[in-house]
Amino acid sequence: MAEGYLTTHVLDTARGMPAADLKITLYRIEGETRTKLAEMRTNADGRTDSPILPADAFHTGTYELVFEAGAYLDANGTSAEDPRFLDVIPLRFGISDSQAHYHVPLLLSPFGYSTYRGS
């Protein structure tokens, strides 16, 4: 049985604080098929209240986290362009170790973002 799990942490680098109430959706990618597995919102600390993909559902494969950055930026008073430069941010990544903790954080600003495999 798998013991790994998936988490995230979203930081609003322009405001210097966690990105609270940002919608995140997780998909599993198999060939051309994209299956929705979870949908959550970040808490006041910019994290989800539980793992996005808990151990009992954790398997190796290709996944995509979709961050609804535009809606978050709009809700927090960031001046919007039309269209907004960053709106929906998809991050596609692979899980190769079913026993590991995968942490995929997002550092967000209105005009850029970065991610990495954290711990």
C-alpha positions as CSV (number, residue, x, y, z in Angstrom):
1,M,0.0,0.0,0.0
2,A,1.2,3.5,-0.8
3,E,2.2,5.7,2.1
4,G,3.1,8.9,0.1
5,Y,0.9,12.0,-0.2
6,L,0.7,15.3,-2.0
7,T,0.6,18.8,-0.5
8,T,1.0,22.4,-1.6
9,H,1.6,25.8,-0.2
10,V,0.8,29.0,-2.1
11,L,2.6,32.2,-1.2
12,D,1.6,35.6,-2.7
13,T,5.1,37.1,-3.2
14,A,3.7,40.5,-4.3
15,R,1.8,40.9,-1.0
16,G,4.3,39.1,1.1
17,M,1.8,36.7,2.6
18,P,0.1,33.3,2.2
19,A,-2.4,33.1,-0.6
20,A,-5.7,32.3,1.3
21,D,-8.8,31.1,-0.4
22,L,-7.2,30.2,-3.7
23,K,-9.0,27.3,-5.5
24,I,-6.8,24.3,-6.5
25,T,-7.9,21.3,-8.6
26,L,-6.0,18.1,-9.0
27,Y,-6.2,15.9,-12.1
28,R,-4.6,12.6,-13.0
29,I,-3.3,12.4,-16.6
30,E,-3.3,9.1,-18.4
31,G,-2.6,9.6,-22.1
32,E,-5.1,12.0,-23.4
33,T,-7.5,11.4,-20.4
34,R,-7.6,14.0,-17.7
35,T,-9.5,12.8,-14.6
36,K,-10.5,15.2,-11.8
37,L,-9.4,13.8,-8.4
38,A,-9.8,16.7,-5.9
39,E,-10.8,20.3,-5.6
40,M,-9.8,22.4,-2.6
41,R,-9.2,25.9,-1.4
42,T,-6.2,27.2,0.6
43,N,-6.6,28.2,4.2
44,A,-5.3,31.3,5.9
45,D,-1.7,29.8,5.8
46,G,-1.9,29.2,2.0
47,R,-2.1,25.5,2.5
48,T,-5.0,23.0,2.1
49,D,-6.5,21.6,5.3
50,S,-5.7,18.1,4.3
51,P,-3.4,16.5,1.7
52,I,-4.6,17.1,-1.9
53,L,-3.9,13.5,-2.6
54,P,-3.9,11.4,0.6
55,A,-2.0,8.1,1.0
56,D,-5.0,5.9,0.3
57,A,-5.3,7.4,-3.2
58,F,-1.6,8.1,-3.9
59,H,-0.2,6.3,-6.9
60,T,2.7,6.8,-9.3
61,G,1.8,8.6,-12.5
62,T,1.4,12.0,-14.1
63,Y,-0.7,14.7,-12.3
64,E,-1.7,18.3,-12.9
65,L,-2.4,20.9,-10.2
66,V,-4.5,23.8,-11.5
67,F,-4.3,27.0,-9.5
68,E,-7.0,29.6,-10.1
69,A,-4.7,32.5,-9.7
70,G,-6.7,35.1,-11.6
71,A,-9.8,34.8,-9.3
72,Y,-7.5,34.9,-6.3
73,L,-5.8,38.1,-7.6
74,D,-9.1,39.7,-8.4
75,A,-10.5,38.9,-5.0
76,N,-7.5,40.5,-3.3
77,G,-7.6,43.8,-5.2
78,T,-4.8,43.3,-7.7
79,S,-5.5,45.6,-10.6
80,A,-6.7,43.4,-13.5
81,E,-5.6,43.8,-17.1
82,D,-8.0,42.6,-19.8
83,P,-7.2,39.8,-20.2
84,R,-5.2,39.2,-17.0
85,F,-1.6,38.1,-17.7
86,L,-1.8,35.1,-15.3
87,D,-5.2,33.5,-14.8
88,V,-5.2,29.7,-14.6
89,I,-1.9,28.1,-13.8
90,P,-1.5,24.4,-14.6
91,L,1.4,22.5,-13.2
92,R,2.0,19.1,-14.7
93,F,4.3,16.8,-12.8
94,G,5.2,13.2,-12.2
95,I,5.1,11.1,-9.1
96,S,7.6,8.2,-9.3
97,D,7.8,7.1,-5.7
98,S,4.5,6.0,-4.1
99,Q,6.1,6.0,-0.6
100,A,7.3,9.7,-0.7
101,H,5.8,13.0,0.3
102,Y,5.5,15.2,-2.8
103,H,5.1,18.9,-1.9
104,V,4.5,21.2,-4.9
105,P,4.4,24.8,-3.7
106,L,3.5,27.9,-5.8
107,L,5.1,31.3,-5.4
108,L,2.7,33.7,-7.1
109,S,2.7,37.3,-8.2
110,P,0.5,39.0,-10.8
111,F,3.2,38.7,-13.5
112,G,5.1,35.6,-12.6
113,Y,5.2,32.4,-10.6
114,S,7.6,29.6,-9.7
115,T,7.4,26.1,-8.3
116,Y,9.7,23.4,-7.2
117,R,9.5,20.0,-5.4
118,G,9.6,20.9,-1.8
119,S,9.7,18.8,1.3
